């Protein structure tokens, strides 16, 4: 499964649980902060937000992504790396009861 497919699944599942998703994914060479996470996921009712870097199980962070993660975490913000299973873990942290729903990525 490609990273774009995983990202579509992450967005679809986040929205199923009432999250709003802002995408920062841009074609290579876009003029934005190097290493910025692919998504910012919000849940207004639970007053929660997290940066989300989409990766396949074999995907690796670039040096810019590692630096961005360090920045985010240094100010106490949540940074998540992975696919659907990482999203579901985040949603559990936010108080959702999910079981093993959709944990294929």
Secondary structure, DSSP 8 states (H G I E B T S, - for coil): --HHHHHHHHHHHHHHTT-EEEE----TT-SS-TT--SEEEEETTTTEEEEEEE--TT----HHHHHHHHHHHHTT--EEEESHHHHHHHHHHTT---TTTTTT-
